[in-house]
């Protein structure tokens, strides 16, 4: 869409987990694709890293830190993110739900009997994900919404020592499938970026109690088969632009040439 001047209308992009490896790549690729027609709200723990990533962007960037693991006032804290886009006109608003954490991979599910730890993990990785999506969908009335869950092969397959992570990814995947069914006017994608060489995969390789997982990640490194974070983020934006998927579908990096 264009304004009466013929200029393209601005788009709003909200990215959580924006200071991490793939989050940084999403920021860079949005700037490359949309430039000054984008307002980016970047939520992440490390503001210095976000500032470093975005220092010469033509897109406008507004930063915020939100602790998604804290239960108190989670809804109003999610609203604080959205409020950074208030008072502006947008053609389209997009949420990249990218925050989350890996479980402790030094134990298996049969040893994971700490209820508080399990609840805390699920709150950060599933509950806050749902609340953020809900707040986003209700915050910008009469504007086209796109919701993207940064998913994983772990949403579909079981991996030993990563049980809580796989469970949370499966739950997020289903939340977005249901949102797609309930809201036919909302654009919904579950995108799996592929295996990337990030602090999370390094942690798994070093710490996992499962030999097959350690071997799998070691092989990816040895054979140089990690997916480049920027290549994956760029492909995700292309998939969104083309709209070549069913609403709520799980699309993997390797599904598209």
C-alpha positions, 0 to 999 in steps of 0.5 A: 500500500502507498500513502497519498504521496505515493510513498510506501506505508511503513511496516512495523516489525516486533522481534523478541530474542533480538540480541541472540544469533538468529534474532540479530539476523532477523534485524539485519534482513528486515533492514536490508529488505525494508530500510526506512519503511520499517520501524523495528521494535527489538526486545532482547536482554543485551541492549549493547548487542542490539545497538551494535547490530543496528548502528548503521540501519536505515530502519528506525529501531526502538529497543526494550528489555522484557523478562519473559520468565517473570509471571508478575504483570506479564500481560502489561509488560507485553503491552509495553512492547506494543506501545513503542509502536503507538501513534504511528500509521502502519500498513502491516504489523509483524511479530517474530516470536523468537524468545526462549531457552534450552532446557538443562541437557545434562539430565533426561526427562526421567530425572526431571522431577523438579515441578518449579523448574518445569513450570518456570521453563514452560512459563518462559517458553510457552505461556509468555509466548501465548500472552505476547501473541494475544496482546499483539493480535489485540493491540493494532486494530484494523491492520493486517497482522502476521505472526511468526513462531521461530520453531524447530525440527524439535517441534516435530521430532523427539531428541534425547536430553532436549525433552523440555525444549521439544515439548515447548516447541511442539506446544508453540507450534500447536498454538500457532496452528490453532490461532491460524484456524481461529483467525483466518484474517491473520497471517500465521507461519511456523518457521524452522530456521535449520541448525545454526551455530549459536550459543545454544547449539554450542551449549548443547554440544558441550553439555548434553548427556546423550552421546548421539546428540553430541555426535550429531552437533559435532558432525555438523561442525566438522562437515561445515553444515550449519545453516547461516543465520542470515541466509535463513532469516532472508529465506524466511522473509522471502517465504512470508512475501511469497505466501507460499504456505498454508496458514499455520504450516510448519515450513523448514529452511530445507523445504524451500530451495 
